[in-house]
Amino acid sequence: MKEKILDRLNTQFKDSIESVNEYRGELTIVVRKSEIGPVCRFLCDDTELRFDSLRDLSGTDYYRPHDRFEVVYNLYSLKNSCRIRIKIRVDESDLHVPSVTSLWPGANWLEREVWTRTTVAAARMRTLCETFYRTKTIERLAAFRAKYPDLVAPLTINGESIAPLARILECVPWDRLYNGVPAFIHGDLQFDNILHNERTGTFTLVDWRQDFAGEIAFGDLYYDLAKLLGGLTINYDLVKQGLFWVERSGSNLFVDFAVHSTCEIYGRRLREFIESRGLDGRRVRILQGLIYLNMSPLHHAPFDVALHAMGARLLTTELGLA
């Protein structure tokens, strides 16, 4: 595949390629900064190559007199299951870099436009996370029990075991969850609240959460990530259309949700994003389970029962209680 990539690039951009390097099977191509836009567009649009995913965009400072910086574009072709690395060199005297967001508009917009990190005293962040995660969860579970005082919790969901809720709550690593990442967040970052304008390539977020445990200036970055993951697992727009099924048979609960065909790809991209940023994927999944439990008393039957059981099942799995 790498021969085809180089052949097609040389046909179009021979004079724009500064160097080519292959190390441990990974192809790195350095191109002139002024040509990064056309090169990336070609790699994205070419019907044979189709590098349609920008997996990561980063910068390196080499502290050298000339071309001090490098910008690195890690691209992936879903069609060919192939990745390459494109680099440009940037001199300190001209730090402007052509944008490629017209090709991959969702690549880093949340980091640029929403997730602004902030500095917060560790004790303050712990208190907020304890209130938002543990205290609120206990209150929401009490509301669910009040809603269904005679409900006997199912022992399995789709044939997979569910641990008793009391055991789950005992095993949740609360201290780990309290160590949040303070940042400006949306707070209800699921896909019904994300509007994309295909013509302009812009995103608009709606229906922001009013606060995070009473704090309006920041919250925990992990909460937004868990909300995104939750929306990829259960597509709420399809739930609103009634495209799901729930049935109880004795101690067993059976559920089936319609899911958009692209969710598997987007879920993989989200997991790769979390890993590439050095974040804790298991923490995101634990929070996803807690989010489902917290949502359950706020919805109507039978979706509420399904949410409750799915949250418990996710936590059973992540906490090793199966």
N, C-alpha and C positions, 0 to 999 in steps of 0.2 A: 504493500500500500504506500510506503514512504516514497518508492520510486515514482509512482503515479503522482503523488503530491508535488514532488520536486519538478517533475516534467511539466505539469500543468502550470505551476508557478513560474518556471523559467520561460515558458512560452509567453506569458503575459507580463511578467515583472522581472525579467532577467537583470536589468540595470538597477533594480530596487533592492535586490538581495545582497546584503553585506557579508554574510557568512552562514554556513550550515554546519551543525554539529549533531552527532548522534552518540548518546551515552546510555548504556544499559537499555537499549531498545527505544529510548525516548528521543524524538526528533526535535531539535531546537533550531529555529530560523531567525536570524537577525535581519531586519529590514530597515530601510531609511525611515526616519520619523515622519517625514512629509507624505510617505506612501502608506502609512498604516491603515488609513481609512479604506482606500481602494483594495489593498491586499486582503483586509478582513472581509470586505464585501464580496470579493471574489470567492474566498474560502467558504463563506456562508451560503452564497447563492449558487455556486457551481453545482450542477445536477449530479455530477459523479462524486464530488467530495462531500458536500453538504455538512460543513462544520457549523451546525445549527445551535450549538450550546457553548456559551462562554462560562466555563466552570469556575474560573477564578481570575481576578485582575489584581495585580500587586505591583509594588515598586521596591527597588533595591538601591541603597545609597552606598557606593563604593569609595567615597571620600578620595577621589582621584582628581587631578587637575583638569582633565578634559573628559567630557561625556560622563560626568560624575554619577548620573542616575541611569537606571534601566527600568522600563515599564514592561511587565511580563503578562502576556495574554495566554492562558491555558484554554485551548479549544478542544471540543469533543464532537465527533460525528456520530449521531445515533444510527444513521444508515449503515456506516461501515465499522462501528464499534472501534473507533480509532481516535487517538488524541495526539495533538502536537502543541508545541510551545512556540509562540511568536514573541520576539523581543524587539524593542526599540531603545536606542541610546538617547539620553536627554542631557544636554549641557546646562550647567547652572545659569548661564547667561540667557537662556531661552527655555523657560519651564512650561511653555504652552504645549499641550499634547492634543491632537485631534481626537474628538469624541467618537466612540463606536456605539453609543447608546441607541442610535437609530436602527442598528442591526439587532442588538440584544437589550431591549429597553428595560427588562426586568433584572438585569445582571446585578446591579448594586443600588437600586433606587431606594430601598429601605434604609440601607446604611447611610446613604447621602442625605436623604430627606426626612427620615423619621428617627432612626436609632442613634441619637446623639448621646454619647456617653457623658456621664457627669461624675463628680467626686462627692461621695456621701460617707459620713462616718459609719463604720462597720456596725456599731451597735444600733444606730438608727435604721439601717437597712435590715438588720436581723429582726428588729421589732416589727417593721412594716410587713416583711415576708411572713413572719409568724402569724400576724393578724389576718393577712390576706389568704394565706394557704391553710393553716391549721384551724384557726378560730372560725373562719368562714366555712370551711368544710364541715366542721362539727355542727354548725348552725344549719347548713343546708341539708345534711343527713337527718337532722331532727325534723326539719320541715317535710322531708320525704316520708319519714315514719308517721308523722301526723297525718299526712295525706293518705297513707295506706296502712292504718294501724293493724290490720289483720293479715297483711301480706307476709307470706313465708318466702324468704329469699330462695331463688333457684340455686341448685347445686352445680349446674352446668349451663353453658351457653354454646349452642351449636356443637354439643358433645365435649366441650373443653371445661375442665373443672374450675370452679370459683371458690376461693378461700372465704371463710367467714369474715364479715366486714370488720369485726372487732380485731381479728388477727391481722388483717391488712393494715389497719390504722396503727397497730403496735409496731409493725415492721417498716412503715414508711420512714425513710431517712430524713426526718424533719430538719435536723441540723444542717444537712447538706442543702436542703431547699432554702433555708434561711440565708445562705451565703449567696444572695442574688447579685446580679450585675446591674447596677443602677444606670438607667438610660431613659431618655424620653421615649415613651412607647405609645402605641395605639390603644391597647387594652382589650380590644375585641376584634383581633386581626384574623377574621375568617372571610371567605371569598365573597360573600354577599356584601361585604363592606369595602370591597376594593373595586373601583371602576376604572376600566382601561379604555382610553380613546385611541382606536386603531389608526385614525387619520393622523393624529399629532404624536402618537407614541407616549402620551402622558398618562399618569396614574392619579386618581383622586381617592382619598380615604374618607369614608363617611361613618357616622354613628360611633364616634370615639367614646371610650369609657370615660366617665367623668372624673374618676380618681383611682388611685391604687392604695387601698387602706387609708383613705383620707388625704393622701398626698397627690396633688395635681401636677407637680413639676416633673416627676419621674416615676418610674416603676421598675420592675424586673424584666430585663431583656428576655429571659427564659420564658416568661409568660406569653409573650407575643409568638415566640417560636413554637410553643406547645399549642397555641391557638391555631396557627397555620397547619401544623401536623394533624390536629383534630379535624380540621375542615377538609383535609385530603383523605382522611379515613372515612368520615361520614360527610357526604356532600349535602349541606343543608338546603341548597336550592332544590335538590331532587326530593328531599324529605318534605318540603313545603308542597310539592306536587303529589304527595302521597305515594311516592315510588319506593316504598319499603314494606316489609312484612314482618309481623311478630306473632308468635304462637307459643302458648304454654302447654306443656304436656307433663303433668306430675311435677317432678322436681327439675325438669329440663325446660330451658327456654331456647327457642329457635328464632333467629333474626336473619333478615336478608335485606341489604340496602343496595339500591342502584348506585353505580359509581361511574363518573365520567372516565372515558377510556384513557385520558391523558394523566390521570392521577398517579399512576404507578411511576411514570417518568418524572413528574413534578416532585413526588415523594423522594425519589432517589436523588434528585437535585438538591432538595432541602437537606437531606442527610449529608450529602457531600459538602454543602455550604457549612453546616454545623461543624463537621469534622475539620474543614479547612481553616476555620476560625479558632480552632483549639477549644471549642465549647464541649459540654458534656451531653452527649446524645441520650444517655440513660436518664438523666435528670429531665430532659424534655419529654421523654415518654412517660415518666412517672407523673409529671404535671399534666400530661394529656389525660391520663386516667382520672386524676383528681378533678380536672375540668369537667369531664363527663358526669362524675358524681355530683358536682356542684350544679350542673345544668339541669339534672333530672327533675327536681321538684318544681322547676319553672315552666315545664312543658306539659302538654296534655297526653293522656293515654292514647295509644300504647307506646308512643315514642319515649315517654319518661321512663318507663320500666326498662326499655331496651337500652337507653343511655346508662341507667344505673348498673345494669348487668354488664355492659361493655366496659364501663369504667372499672368495675370490680375485677373483671377478667384481665384487663390490661395490667392492673396493679398486681394481680396474682402472678402473672407471667414475669413482670419486671422485678418483682421482689423474691422470685424463686420459690413461691409457695405452692406451685402446682404439684 
